[in-house]
Amino acid sequence: MANIKSAKKRIATSERNRLRNRMYNAGVRTLVKKCLGACTDYGTHPDEAGRERLTISVRAAFSRIDKAVKRGVLHRNAAAHQKSRLSQAVKHALEPALPAPSANG
């Protein structure tokens, strides 16, 4: 344990920041899971209500990811990676894969 006053302050600050960062990361993970769940739900049962839930969940996840970057919890490249992954999942849910063209013309 630290004996110096400034070291004790630094430990308290680090702990406070760790807990705040943990809260933001947990929120990001939760919203990403909800978005991916909405993608699979819409993929199995496509309807207008599911599409609306999907767009709302994507917006919420993107917003939380951007806020985490703004506060320094996530690196911007990590956030871009997560947003890209979510966008790809949403695209595949909304536009099912087309059959591959045949090779013999």
N, C-alpha and C positions, 0 to 999 in steps of 0.2 A: 504494500500500500504506500502511496505517495505521502511524503512528509512536508513537501514544499507547497506553499499556498497556491501558487500559480499552477502547479501540477494537479492539485486537487480540483481547481476550477476547470482545467482542461479535461480532466476525466469526466466531470459532470456535464460539460458541454458535449463531449463525444458521445456520452450515453444518451443525452437528449436527442442529438442528431441521428443516432443509430435507430432509436425508436420511431422517430418521424420518418426516416427513410424506409423502415420496415413497413410502416403503415401505407406509404405510397406504393411500394412494391406489391404488397398484398392486394391493394385495390386494383392495380394494373392486372395482376394475375387473375383476379376474380372476374373482371370485365372481359378479359381475353377468353376465359373459359366459357362465359355466358355467350359471347359472340360465336365461338366455335360450336357451341351447343345449338344455337339458333340456326347456324348453317346446316348442321346435320338434320335438325327438325324440318327445315324448309326443303332440304333435299329429299326427304322421305315423304313429306306431305305438303307439296307446294300449294299455297293458297294466299289470298291477299293479306290476311291477318299475319301469317308467318313472314311474309315479305316485309311488312311494316315492323314487326319485332326485330327482324334481321337488320334493317336500316337503322333503327333506333339503337340497337346494341353496338353496331359498328361506330356510330357517331359517339356514343358514350365511351367506348374503348379508346378511340382516337383522341378524344378530349383528355382522358385521364393520362394517356401516354405522353401527350404534349405537356401537360401540367407537371408530370414527373421530370421531364427534360428541363423545363423552365426552372424548377427548383433544384436541379443538379442531382437528382436521385438516379436518373438513367442517363447514359451517354447518348448523344444524338444519333450515332450510328446504330446503336442497339435498338433505339426506338424506331428508326427507319426500318430495320430488319423486322421488328414485330409488326409494324404497320403494313409492310409489304406482304408478310405471311398472312395476315388477316384479310387483306385485299384479295389475295389469290384464293383464299378459302371462300370468300363471299362470291367472287366471280365464278368459281366452279359450282357453287350452290345455285346461283341464279341462272347460269347458262350451262346446262349439262353437256358433257363431252360429246362432240359429234363423232359419228363413226369414221374411222380412218378410210381414206380412199383406197380402192383396190389397186394392186400393183400392175394388173394386166389391162389397164387402159380404160 
